[in-house]
Amino acid sequence: MRGWQVHSYGGIEELQLAENAKIPTISNANEVLVKVQTAGVNPIDVAMLRGYGAPILKLARNATTDIEFPLTFGREFTGVVVQKGMGVSDRLKTGQTVWGVVPLQKQGSHAEYVVVSESTVTELPQELNSVEGSAVLYAESSLRDKRVLILGASGSVGSLAAQILKAEHAIVIGSCSSDAMPMVQTLGVDHIIDYTDESSSNAFSQCGPYDLILDCAGQGQDGALKYGWQFKEFVTFSAPLLRNVDEHGLIFGMAKNVADLATANIKTLSTKQACVKWAYFVPSLRGIEYLKCLVERKKLLPKIDSVYGFDEAPEAYKKVKEGHLRGKVVIDFHK
Ligand SMILES: NC(=O)c1ccc[n+]([C@@H]2O[C@H](COP(=O)([O-])OP(=O)(O)OC[C@H]3O[C@@H](n4cnc5c(N)ncnc54)[C@H](OP(=O)(O)O)[C@@H]3O)[C@@H](O)[C@H]2O)c1
């Protein structure tokens, strides 16, 4: 099969197109082999390319294999089931079009075939085409009337979070830069703040206090105290968990993680009676079914920033690396 692989960590030039890569094989009874049609490109792919999280992921991989390279990235996909393990339920059928996610420690979907556990795959909702189906699952969440500020409402995670929160009847305030405001408007948020406009800096405080601030803009836990906003919970998708282990090794890195999270919470609890949490992508069938339900009820429509052909994968990585995205970057294998 054809697949994008890396043989060492580094920049986008490390991505190599293998023309005769080995088709992955099912090794557990609960796995399926999927022929990929589209695959999302996420900031985590660009980060893993430069070695982000390598020590912990290598440990996780060694549970099944001791080979680190070549690695294939790509965490979400749509495709067709071509083979089922003996233990896979009738819920999934050969020939069925599905969408799914791949855990970080597994070989990814930027290749023509991927093997995944049945618990991370379901039938693709009919409401989505295959490009849209690769733009939802690598982001997920009684929120009625809760006041939520989304930092980075224009990005891949933020634009989905805004729609999920609105479906849950939350009051949503989204921040983005000025050129993204029309797109964020279409998400149905209640109020938009242009974070690049200095005159709107008061608006963040005026729209609060917030039940929840969701950091989808790479602010990290320091964002909780930086601006003096009032909130009960600050949840960041940019936690230092893997970076601490990369920089300090497994034991000291994990100790630093405990210390970092404790320090952030001591500060916010003492000044705001509020807490800071780290959010992580965890593949789950319940989460996928929940998102499928929102798509079927037309409460969730993925925003697509751009679509690249399979041979253009390095361009797609470059686009994600450059940032300022307006939704998801997707690789379409048939483009
Ligand atoms: N922990 C996990 O498992 C997990 C899972 C998915 C994503 N993530 C992380 O979550 C973050 C968002 O991911 P993503 O895929 O949504 O990235 P993305 O598509 O690049 O979106 C980030 C968005 O934030 C905007 N932005 C940047 N600085 C901002 C600021 N100060 N205030 C408001 N908006 C700002 C950017 O647009 P402009 O710069 O043009 O304003 C962009 O639209 C990334 O840091 C990613 O690594 C973590």
Ligand as a Chemical Component Dictionary entry (heavy atoms), coordinates in Angstrom:
data_LIG
# 
_chem_comp.id                   LIG 
_chem_comp.type                 NON-POLYMER 
_chem_comp.pdbx_formal_charge   0 
_chem_comp.three_letter_code    LIG 
# 
loop_
_chem_comp_atom.comp_id 
_chem_comp_atom.atom_id 
_chem_comp_atom.alt_atom_id 
_chem_comp_atom.type_symbol 
_chem_comp_atom.charge 
_chem_comp_atom.model_Cartn_x 
_chem_comp_atom.model_Cartn_y 
_chem_comp_atom.model_Cartn_z 
_chem_comp_atom.pdbx_ordinal 
LIG N1  N1  N 0  -5.241 17.502 24.415 1  
LIG C1  C1  C 0  -5.707 16.905 23.325 2  
LIG O1  O1  O 0  -5.937 15.714 23.277 3  
LIG C2  C2  C 0  -5.955 17.777 22.143 4  
LIG C3  C3  C 0  -6.809 17.378 21.113 5  
LIG C4  C4  C 0  -7.017 18.265 20.051 6  
LIG C5  C5  C 0  -6.360 19.507 20.068 7  
LIG N2  N2  N 1  -5.523 19.837 21.077 8  
LIG C6  C6  C 0  -4.874 21.166 21.160 9  
LIG O2  O2  O 0  -5.927 22.140 21.224 10 
LIG C7  C7  C 0  -5.520 23.316 20.513 11 
LIG C8  C8  C 0  -6.535 23.616 19.410 12 
LIG O3  O3  O 0  -6.496 22.556 18.445 13 
LIG P1  P1  P 0  -7.112 22.775 17.016 14 
LIG O4  O4  O 0  -6.962 21.519 16.255 15 
LIG O5  O5  O -1 -8.471 23.379 17.151 16 
LIG O6  O6  O 0  -6.102 23.898 16.429 17 
LIG P2  P2  P 0  -6.389 24.968 15.283 18 
LIG O7  O7  O 0  -7.373 24.390 14.318 19 
LIG O8  O8  O 0  -5.077 25.451 14.831 20 
LIG O9  O9  O 0  -7.168 26.149 16.035 21 
LIG C9  C9  C 0  -6.607 27.084 16.906 22 
LIG C10 C10 C 0  -7.394 28.384 16.689 23 
LIG O10 O10 O 0  -7.108 29.314 17.713 24 
LIG C11 C11 C 0  -7.035 30.627 17.151 25 
LIG N3  N3  N 0  -6.235 31.426 18.087 26 
LIG C12 C12 C 0  -4.890 31.474 18.227 27 
LIG N4  N4  N 0  -4.552 32.271 19.278 28 
LIG C13 C13 C 0  -5.717 32.702 19.822 29 
LIG C14 C14 C 0  -6.048 33.512 20.956 30 
LIG N5  N5  N 0  -5.115 34.074 21.712 31 
LIG N6  N6  N 0  -7.356 33.723 21.239 32 
LIG C15 C15 C 0  -8.345 33.158 20.490 33 
LIG N7  N7  N 0  -8.095 32.381 19.394 34 
LIG C16 C16 C 0  -6.798 32.154 19.080 35 
LIG C17 C17 C 0  -6.425 30.392 15.769 36 
LIG O11 O11 O 0  -6.786 31.374 14.810 37 
LIG P3  P3  P 0  -6.059 32.830 14.721 38 
LIG O12 O12 O 0  -4.647 32.646 15.199 39 
LIG O13 O13 O 0  -6.127 33.241 13.292 40 
LIG O14 O14 O 0  -6.870 33.689 15.613 41 
LIG C18 C18 C 0  -7.071 29.069 15.359 42 
LIG O15 O15 O 0  -8.274 29.259 14.656 43 
LIG C19 C19 C 0  -4.118 23.051 19.948 44 
LIG O16 O16 O 0  -3.192 23.620 20.850 45 
LIG C20 C20 C 0  -4.038 21.528 19.939 46 
LIG O17 O17 O 0  -2.719 21.062 20.043 47 
LIG C21 C21 C 0  -5.315 18.999 22.110 48 
# 
loop_
_chem_comp_bond.comp_id 
_chem_comp_bond.atom_id_1 
_chem_comp_bond.atom_id_2 
_chem_comp_bond.value_order 
_chem_comp_bond.pdbx_ordinal 
LIG N1  C1  SING 1  
LIG C1  O1  DOUB 2  
LIG C1  C2  SING 3  
LIG C2  C3  SING 4  
LIG C2  C21 DOUB 5  
LIG C3  C4  DOUB 6  
LIG C4  C5  SING 7  
LIG C5  N2  DOUB 8  
LIG N2  C6  SING 9  
LIG N2  C21 SING 10 
LIG C6  O2  SING 11 
LIG C6  C20 SING 12 
LIG O2  C7  SING 13 
LIG C7  C8  SING 14 
LIG C7  C19 SING 15 
LIG C8  O3  SING 16 
LIG O3  P1  SING 17 
LIG P1  O4  DOUB 18 
LIG P1  O5  SING 19 
LIG P1  O6  SING 20 
LIG O6  P2  SING 21 
LIG P2  O7  DOUB 22 
LIG P2  O8  SING 23 
LIG P2  O9  SING 24 
LIG O9  C9  SING 25 
LIG C9  C10 SING 26 
LIG C10 O10 SING 27 
LIG C10 C18 SING 28 
LIG O10 C11 SING 29 
LIG C11 N3  SING 30 
LIG C11 C17 SING 31 
LIG N3  C12 SING 32 
LIG N3  C16 SING 33 
LIG C12 N4  DOUB 34 
LIG N4  C13 SING 35 
LIG C13 C14 SING 36 
LIG C13 C16 DOUB 37 
LIG C14 N5  SING 38 
LIG C14 N6  DOUB 39 
LIG N6  C15 SING 40 
LIG C15 N7  DOUB 41 
LIG N7  C16 SING 42 
LIG C17 O11 SING 43 
LIG C17 C18 SING 44 
LIG O11 P3  SING 45 
LIG P3  O12 DOUB 46 
LIG P3  O13 SING 47 
LIG P3  O14 SING 48 
LIG C18 O15 SING 49 
LIG C19 O16 SING 50 
LIG C19 C20 SING 51 
LIG C20 O17 SING 52 
# 
